[in-house]
Amino acid sequence: MAADRMPTLYLGHGAPPLADDPVWPGQLAAWAADLPRPEAVLMVSAHWEDAPVALGATGTVPLVHDFGGFPERYYRVTYPAPGAPGLAARVRGLLDRPGDRVHDAPDRGLDHGAYVPLKEMYPDADVPVLQMSMPTLDPRGLYEVGRRLAPLRDEGVLIVGSGFFTHNLRALSPDNRVATPTAEFDEWGRDALDAGDVDALLDFERKAPAARFAHPRTEHFAPLFVALGAAGADLDARRTVIDGFWLGMAKRSVQFG
């Protein structure tokens, strides 16, 4: 990786109670401390699908508390990170195509897939953040989006795909019991990442064991493909930074470059 090139990340973003976990917030904070300081963060969250690509607010607007059934204190959380209008212009320049124009959602704040991990990684909310939508769940389509965004890495932009390595809410376990299919999928994903087997990852719905169990719907695995595409030739410089399980779901999080 070039000395001035930012890595790309795929991380598990947890849920609002992540802040109360005794281990995970510290893992995210240590990860951020080990990274070069970004000029801005481009977040691709599992919780925003919109086609064509949409860009969120470029100023500070209220967060999107896109969850229900939690104690009131989780709805009072704020994260007033600066917007990134210059980054938004760059993303438009990289992704705009005739008949497939990037559009704006100026009132859309950061959703919990963005602000929950960022609050642990950059708690002072002093790094500009731009969130963009996923225009598709097709792995190859998202990989291509990431490939087109790759030049941002040489401009100090940290590209973050935020999802969950497994995400079957019916398998949630308050005591963190891990279902065998969840463990099998996580092990397969670890091995595919370790081998740099992008083709297998892109075809995970057919290649991975228990793929349908691990991801009844694939939106939480999908941000990985943007990170992979943006990694490009730096895929060889890859490592799992966080592993293990949270409420029975795999929280494997990886860095490329």
Secondary structure, 3 states (H helix, E strand, C coil): CCCCCCCEEEEECCCHHHHHCCCHHHHHHHHHHHCCCCCEEEEEEEEEECCCCEECCCCCCCCECCCCCCCHHHHCCCCCCCCCHHHHHHHHHHHCECCECCEECCCCCCEHHHHHHHHHHCCCCCCCEEEEEECCCCHHHHHHHHHHHHHHHHHCEEEEEEECCCCCHHHCCCCCCCCHHHHHHHHHHHHHHHHCCHHHHHCHHHHCCCHHHHCCCHHHCCHHHHHHHHHHHHHHCEEEEECCEECCEECCEEEEC
